[in-house]
């Protein structure tokens, strides 16, 4: 398996738009939330292959969405994101 990286990104970065577009393709509707956070999963060359969106309240993370590209599914990527 190739080397994968998980890191946090701010809401104002390009990943938020990419994530929302992919989510719209999968779910047909992507709604926003205030003070959202993202964890991204990228491959060894830096291409985004998945991510999750969450928001925080009172120190508790609330998972909003998890998405992985169709061709990258069934490899444990969503589990890695949730563990992070």
N, C-alpha and C positions, 0 to 999 in steps of 0.2 A: 504494500500500500504506500502511496506517496505521502510526503510530509504535509500535515495540515496544521493550520494556525487558527486559534480562537482568540479574539480580542474585543474589547468594548469600543463602540463608536458613538459619537454624538449624533443627535437628531438632525443637525443641519448639514450632514455630509451626504455625498452622492449615494451612499449605500441605502439611505432611507428611501430615496426614489426608486432605486433598483428593487429593494425589498417589497415596496408597495406594488410595483408593477407585476412582480412575480406572484404576489399574493392575490392580486386582482385576477390574474390568469387562473389561479387555482380555486379561489373562493367566489369570484365574481364581485366582491365588495371588500374594500379595505377602509376601515374607519380609523381615524386618528385619536390619540389620547394626549392629554397634557403631560409634559415632562416624560416623554418616552425615552427609553434606552434600547440599544441594540447590541447583540452579540453577533459577530459575523464569523462564518467559517470559510476559509479560503484555502486553496491548494498551494502547492510549492511555488507556483509562478505568480501567486497573488490574485487569481481569479476567484470571485465570489461563487460559492457553490451552495450556500445556505445561510440561515441565520434565524435569530429569534428576536422578538420585540417584547418588552416588558415595561411596566411602570412601577414606581415605588411609592408607598404610603406607610408612614409609621415604621420604617425600617423593614417592611415586608415587600418582597417582589411579587408582582402580579403578572403572570404570564399572559400575553395577549395572543401571540401567533408564533408558530414555528413553521419554517418552510425550507425545503431542500429541493434543488433541481431534480426533475424526474430521472435523469440519467445517473444521478448520484445516490439514489435512494437504496435502501436495504443494505447499507454498509455501516450502520451504527452512528451516522452523523448526527441525527437528532438526539440520540442518547448523549453524545459528547457535548452538544450544546446545552442540554438540560443539566448535565453534571457541572458545567462551568458556571 
